[in-house]
Amino acid sequence: MPAPAGAAGPPSGRLGPFLTNGQAGEQLALLNEVGGKVGTTLDLGFTARELCQVLVPRVADFACVDLVDGLISDSELPAARPDDDTMLRRVALVYNEAVGAWDHVLSEGSLVSMPRRTPPGMALQLNQPVLVPVVSPDVAVDYAIALGGARLAPVVSGRSMLVVPLSARGTVLGILKLLRLPDRAPFDESDAATLKELAVRAALSLDNARLHRAEARVATTLQRSMIPTRPPQIPGVQIAHRYLPGDPKAQVGGDWFDAIQLPGSRVALVVGDVMGHGLHSAAAMGRFRTAMQTLAALDLPPGQLLRHLDNLAQKLGDDHLATCLYAVYDPINRTCELASAGHVPPVLVHPDGTGELLEIPAGAPIGVGGVPFVAKTIDVSDGSMLVLCTDGLVEVRGGDIGAGLAALCGNLIDPQQSPEQACDEVLRRLHTDDRKDDVALLVARFDGVAPSKVATWDLTVDHREVGRARSLVREQLAAWHLEALSDTTELLVSELVTNAVRVARDTVQLQLIRVDKLLVEVSDDNHNLPSLEPAEQLGETGRGLTLVTKLAERWGTARKAVGKVVWFELPLPHA
C-alpha cells in the first residue's frame, strides 16, 4: 500500500528536495497561473475543468476531479469524515492522449467509490497527498478500478500517480488525481508539495462555486414554491401566465405574478419584480407576495393597497426595492382599475386586435417610501386582453425598453386566441435565448358576466326587509331554474340580511351572481367584520355565520371602500 507523500513508506523519490532557481520560478509561475485561470466563474464543473486544463499537459498527462457527492447533490448530507462508503462524483476530466486509451474511464457525472486501499481512497480519508512514483503491475488493477474499471489496468501500469485532496474551510471536498506517461519524469516530493499548495487554492474556488450553487438551488426552490403553478378559475375572466428564468448560470431573480379572487366575481391581477438576484431577492419576493395577498383580501383600492405595501416594506427594514403593477377587473361593471409602483406599463389588446399601451401614473418602486400611488380606472370591452409583464421580456440589452413595448403593442396577439396561446405567441416573438433577466408574463382575457346573470337589490335598514329578501331570492332562483338551491339560499340570506340590518346605518345591498356557481353577497355600510364564535358561546342570536360555515361551499368577509361585504358560494345542481 502506498504511503502519504512525505510519510514513512516505500521509496517515493527525493525527500525534502532543494529547488533550483529555475524550478522555484516554474512552480511559482504555475501557482500564479492557477490563481489567474481557475475560479473565473462560480460554476462548479467549469471551475474543476479549469483546474484540470491548467495541469494538462503542463504537469500531467491525465487529470480528473472527483468531489464528494453529498456536497454537490441533494441526495443526502455527507459523512463527517469520508470513509469507504463515501461516494464521489466525477465533475471534470482532461487527458492529453489518444482518445482510445481511455475508452473505459468514468465520464463526467459518474459516481465512484474510493476504498482506502487505493491511493485516491487514502488521500481522501487521510486528507494528505499520496504519491506513487510508478504503478506496479500487481496493484494496477486496484488502481484502475478507482479510475473506471479493471480493463484500464494496462493503461495505468507503469505510470506515475499523484493524488491530492481538495480541502477548504475544514471540509474535504474531494480529490485531484494526476497521471504521467512513462516517458516523463515520475512525480516526486517536490511535485507533491507544489500541487498540495495549488490544490488548497483551487479548493477555495471550488468551495465558493459549491456554496454559490447551493444558494442558487435554495433560491430557485424558494421562488418556485411561491409562484402559482396554474391560474385560478374565475368567472368572467380567463387567465394564463408564464415564468422563464434568466441565464441558467445567473442567480435567480425576484419576479412574481398572481391572480387573486375578490368579492363580486372581481379579480386582482398582479405582476412584480424585486430588484436584484439571489436568495435574498427570492425571500423578499415571498414577503411582498404574501403581504399583497393579505392586503388584497381586505379589498383595498389599488392605490391604497400599494400605499400600505410601501409602508409595510419600510417597517420590515428590508433594503430591497420592488416594482409592481396591481389591477382589479370588475366583470359586472366591465371596468379595470390599475395602479403602478414604477413598473412596466401594461398593454390592453382591444377586441379588434389593436394594442394600447396604458398610460398609468408610474409612481416609485415599493420600498422608496413617502411617494403617492395614483390609480386609473378604464372601461374594458368583452373580448379584450390585458398583458402584464416584467422588464425582462421587453428590455433589450443595448436598446430602449420602448422598442420592446412597441413590439408588444403591435399586432402580436390575436384576440381570438386563448390566453394560453397568447402567452406562447408573445414569448415566441419577443423572448430570445440571450436574455439574462427573468421573465414573468400574465395575460387575462376579459369576458365579463352577462347582466342576465346578475341580480342586485338595495334594501332599507328595516327588519321587515328580511322577509322581502327571502322572496326576492326565491323569485330570482326560480327565474334561473335553480329552485333546488332555494331553501338553503333563503336561509343563509335571511341570517346575513338580519345581521346587516342590525348594524347598518343607511344602506344594505343584496346581490346574486349566477356563473359556474351561485355567488351571494350581502353588503352594508358598517366596516366592522363579523367573526365566527364558538358554538357554546352563542345565544339565541349570532348563529348566522355558523350556518353559513356548515351549509356553504365557500364563504368569506371583506372590507369595501365604505363598509363590508359577507359572501358565500353554493355549487349549482347537476343538470
N, C-alpha and C positions, 0 to 999 in steps of 0.2 A: 504494500500500500504506500502511495506517495506521502510525503510529509509537507506541511505548510512551508512556504518559502522562508528560509532563514532558520527553520527549526531543525532539530536533530533528525537525521534520517539518511537515506541513500544519498550519495553524492549528486548534487544538482547544479554544479557549476561553481564559479568563484564566490567565496563568501566575503562580504564587506569589501567590494572592489574599490579601487582608486580610479576615479574617472579622469580621463584626459580633458583638456580644454575643449577639444572637438566634440567629445561625447557629451560633455556637460552642455555645450551650446546646442547640440542637436536635441537633447532631451528638453531643454528649456523652450526651444522652438516648437516642439511637439505639444508641450503643455499650453503654450500661447495659442497654438492653432486650435486646440480643443476648446479653450476659452472663447475664441472668436467664432468657431463654426458649429459648436454644439449648444443647443438651447436657444436657437434663434426664434423658435415658436414655442407655444405651450401645448403642442400636440405630442402626446406620449410616444406613439410609434415613429413619428418623424424625428423626434429628438434621439431616440435609440438608433435609428438608421444613420443619423448624422455622426454619431459616435463610431459606428462600425465603418463608415465611409472614410473617416479620418485615419483609421488604423489600417485599412486595407487599400493598397498593398504596402504602405509605408512601414508598418510594424509587423503585420502578419498577412498570411495568405487566406485565412478564414477567420471570420469574427461573427459572433451572434450574441444577442442579449436576451436572456430569459428572466422574466420577472415573476415574483410570487403572485399566483393567480388571484388569491383572495384580496390583494391590494388593488387590483385593477378591475375587478368584476364585482357584481352584486351577489355572487353565489353564497359567500359566507365570509366571516371575519377570519383573517389569517391567524395561525397559532402564534403564541407569544415568542417562541423560538422555532425556527424551521427544523423539521425532522424528516425521517424517511417517508412520511406520508404527505409532506408538503408538495403540492402541485405547482409547477411553474408553467408560464405561457410564453412561447417564443414571440417576441414583438419585433425583432429585426434580425436580418441575416444577410451578410455580404461575403462573397468569396471571389478570389482572383484566379480562377482556374476554369478549365473546360467544364461546361455545364454537366456533361455526362458523369463526371467524377462524383457528383453529389446528388445523383438522381433520387436517392433514398433518404436524404437528410430531412428532418422535420421542417416543414414550411412554416412561414409566419402565421401565427394564430393557433398553432398546435399546442396541446398540453403535453407535458413531460414530467416524470418524477426523477429525482436526483438522489439515489441511495448513497449513504455515507461512504461506501467502499469505493466510490468513484471520485476522481478529483473534483468534478462540479459539486457533488454532494458534500464533500469535505469543506470546500471553500464556502458553500452556503451555510453550513451548520456551525463552522468554527469562525466565520467572518474573517478569514485570512486568505491571502493568495496561496495557491497551490501550483507548484512548478514541477513539470515532468519533462526533463531535458529531451528524452527520446522515449516514445511509447513502444515498449517491447511487445513482440507478438503474443506473449502469454497473457497480457492484460488488455490487448487491443479490443477484444470482443466486449468486455465490460465497458470500456471507454466509448466504444462505438454505439452501444445501446443508449448512452446518455445523449448522443447526437441524433439518433434516429432509428438504429437497429443494428443487429449483428452483421448485416450484409455490408456495413461500412467498415468493418474491421480491416480489410486490406488497404483501404484508403487512409485509415488512421495510423496503422502500424508504421513505425519509423519516423513519425513526425514529432515535432516538439510542441508541447502543450503548456499553456498558462491559463489558469482560471482565476479571475479576480472578482471578489464580492463587490456588489454595488450597495453601499450603505450610506444612509443620510438621516440625520436627526434621530439617531438611535435606533433606526429600523433597517433591517436587511431587506432591501427591495428585490434583489435577485443577484444574478451573476453575469459576468462578461467572459465568454470563452474564446480563446485565441489558439490558432494552429499555424505552424510554419512548415513549409516543404523541407524535405531532407537536404536540398541544395542550398539552404540558408543556414546561418549560424543558429544553434539552438537558443531558446530563451535562457537567460541566466538571472542571477540575483539582482543585477543592475536593472534589467528589464522589469523584474517583478516590483522593485521599489518605485521605479518611474511610473509604471502602469497602475500601481496602487494609488499613487497621488493623483494620477489622471482620473481614475475611477471615482475618487472622492469628489472631484469637481463635477464630473459627469453625472454622478448620482444626485447631486443637488438639483441639477437641471431636470433630471428625470422625476425627482420628487415634486418639484414645482409643477411640472406638467401633470403628474398624477393628482395633485391636490386641485389643480385647475379643472381637471376632468371630473373629479368627484363633485366639486362645487357646481359645475355646469350641469351634471346629471341631477343633482338635487334641485337646482333652479328649474330645469326643464320639467321634472316630475311635479314640482310645486305649481308651476304655471299651468300645466296641462290639467291638473286636478281642479283648477279654479275656472277653467274656460268651459262653457257649456258644450256638450258633445252633440246635442240635437236641439233644434229650435222648438219652442213650445207651440202647441196647437191652440191658437186664439181666434175666436170668431171674428170675421171681418178683415183679417189680415193674414197674408202668407209670408213667412219669414225663412230666409236661408242665410247661412253665414259660413265663412271660411277663415282659417288661420294658417299662415305659412311662416315657418321660422326663417330667419335670415341665413347668412352664411353659416353652414354647419360648424365651421371652426371658430365662429364668434360666440360670445356668450349670449344666453337667452335674453330677450327683451321683456318689456312690461306692457305689451299690447293686450287689450281685452275688449270684449263686446258682451252685450246682454240684451235680453228681451224679457220684460217683467210685466205680468198681467196686473191691471189695475181695475178698480170697480167700474161698472158701466161698460164692460167689454172694451175698455181702453187698454192701450199697451204703451209701455215706456221702452224706447229703443236707445241703446247706449253703445258708444264706441269711445275708448280711451287709450291713452298711451303714456306710460310712466317714462320719463326721460332717463336715459342710461341703460345699462345692461348688467346682467349678473344676478346673483341670488338676492341681493338687497332690493333690486328693482322688482324682481318677481314677488318678493314678500310685500313690498309697498303696493304693488298692483292688487294683491289679495286683500289688503286692508281697504284700499279705495273701493274695490268692487263690493266688498261686504258692507261698507258704510253706505254706498249708493243704494244697494238693495234695501237696507234698513230705512233710509230716508224716502225711497220710493214707496215703501209700504205705508208711509204717512200721507201719501198722495199730495206732496207739496208741488206747487207750480215749478217748472223747470228753472227759472231764475232763482227762486228761493232755495231750491234743492242745491244748486251749485254754490250758493252763498253759505249754506250750512256745511257743505262738504269742505269748502275752503277754510271755514272756521275750525272744523274738526282736524284738518291737516295741520293747522297751527298748534292746536293743543297736543297733538301726537308728538310734536317736536321733531318730526322727520324732515330731513333736508331734501327729500325727493319732490320734484315738481311733476305734474301730470296735466296733459291736455285732455279735454273731454267734451263730447257732444251729447246732449240729453234731449230727446224728442218724445213728445206724448201725442199719440194718434187717437182721435175720437172717431170711431166708425159710425156713430149715430149722427153726430153733427157734421162729420166729414171735415174736420179741422186737424191741423198739426201744429203744436206749439213747441218751439225749439229754443234752446239756449246753448251757447258755446263758451268754453273756457280755453280760449287760444287754440282751438282745434281746427283741422282741415274742414272747410265748409262742405256740406252735403250737396248732392245733386238730386234734383227732382226730375224724373222722367215722366212726361205727360202721356196721356193715352195715345196721342198721335206719334209718339217716339221722340219728340223734341226734348232735349236735355237742358235743364236750367240750373245754373249754379246759384244756390240760395244765398242771398246777402243777409247774413246774421251778424249782429254786433259781436266782434271776436272775443272781447274780454281778455283776461290774462289767465295763465295756467293756474290750476289748483295748487295752492301752497305759497303763492306770492303774497296773498293777504291784503285786505283793505281795498279791494277793487270791486266795482259793481258788475253784476251779470244781468244783462238785459235780454228778455225773451221776445220772440217774434211769433205771431200766430198767422198761419196761412190757410187758405181753403185748398183742399185737395179733392180731385175728382176720382171717382171709382175707376180702377184700372191703371192708376198712376203708380210709380215705383219711387221709393226713396233709397238712395245709395249712400251709405256711410262707410268711411274707411279711415285708416291711419296713413300717415305720410309716407310709409314705406311703399305704398302702391303707386303714388303719383310723383314722388320725388325722384328725379333722375340725377345721378351723380354728374356734377359739372353743368347741370342745366337748371332751368327755372321750374319751380313747382307748378307754376301757372300752365306750363305746357302739358303736364300730366293731367291737371284738372280740365284743361280744354279738351283733351282726348276723352276724358270721362264724360264730358258733356256732349260729345259728338254722337253720331248715330251708332252708338256702341251697344245699346240694349234695345232689343225688340220687346215692346210692352206686351206682346202676345206670349212671350216666353214665361216660364215659371221662374220664381226667384232662384231656384237651384241652377237652372240653365243660365240665368243672367250672371250668377257668380262665376260659373265656369267660363263664360264668354269674356267677362271682364278680366279675369286672370290670364286667359289665353292671349288676349290682345295687349295687356299692359304689363304683366309681370314677366321679368326676364331673369335668367339664372345668375346674372352678375349683381343682383340686388343684395345688399348687405344687411338691410334692416328688416325686421319682422313686418308682416302684413296682416292686418285684421280687416275683414270686409263683411258688411252686413247689408243685405238687400231685403226690403219689405215692400210687398205689393198690397196696395190699399183697395180692398173690395167693398168696404162699407157694410152696414147692416140695413136691410130694406126697411122703410118706415112701417110696412105692414107687420113687421116682426117686433115692433116696439110699442108699448102702451105706457103712458105716463099720466098720472093724476096728481093734482095739488089738493091736499086735504087741509081743513081748518083745524085749529087746536081745540078740538072738542071731542069728548069721549064717544059721542054718538057717531063719529066718523069711523069708528072701528067696525060697526055693522055695515056701513057703506063700503068700506074697503073689502070686506068679505064678498059682498055682492058684486063689486067690480071685478074682483079676481075670478069669481065663478063664471061670470058672463064672458070674460076675455078668454079663459081657458076653453070654454065651450066653442067660442068662435075659432079657436086654434085646433079644435078637436083633441084637446088634452084633458078631457073630463076625468081620466084616470088619476090625474095629479090634483084634482080639485080639493079633496078632503085635506090632504097633507098641506098643500099650499095655503088654503084658507086658515088652517090652524096656526101655522107659523106666522103668516101675515098679521093675523089677529093679535098675536103676542107682541110682535115688533111694533105695530102701529100703536098698541096700548102703551108701550114703553116710550115711544116717541112723543105721543100726545102729552104724557105726564111731564116731560122735561122741556119740551119745545117752548119757545117764546112766541113766534109768529107763524112759522111755516113747517109743514110736513109734506113730504112727497113720496109717492109710491110708484115704482117703475117695474114693469115686467119686460123681459127681453127673451124672445124665443130664437135660439140659434141651434147649435148641436146639443144644447141642454136648456133648461129653463133657469134663467137668472132673475132673481127677485131682489130689489133694493128698497130699503126704507131710509129716507134721509130726513134730518131735522136740523135746526139752527143752533143746537146746543153742542159745544165742542167736546164735552166730556164723554169719553168712550166707555161703554158698558163693559163690565167684567164678569166672567163666569165664576160663580161662587160654589163652594162645596154644597152638595145636596142637603147635608144635615143642618146647614146654617140658613136654609131658605124657609121663609114662612109661606103664607098664602100667596104672596106676590114674589116676583123675582125668579120665576121658573122658566121664563121665555127662552133665554139662551140655552138652558139645559135641554129643552125640547128641540131647539134648532140643532144642537150638537148631536142629538140622537137620531134625528129624522133627516137632516140634510146631508147631501154627499160632501159638500164643502161649504164653509161659511167664513166670514171674517168681518172686521170693522176697520174703518179708515177715517181719518180726519179730512175734511174738504176745506176749501178756501174759507167758507163760512159753515161751521157746524161739522157734522159727521154723517157717515153712511154705515148701515149694517146690511150685509148682503148674505144670501145663501143660494146654493145651486141644487137643482134636482135633475136627475137623468130623465131623458124623455122615454116614454114607454115604447116598447118594441112594436113595430107596425104589425 
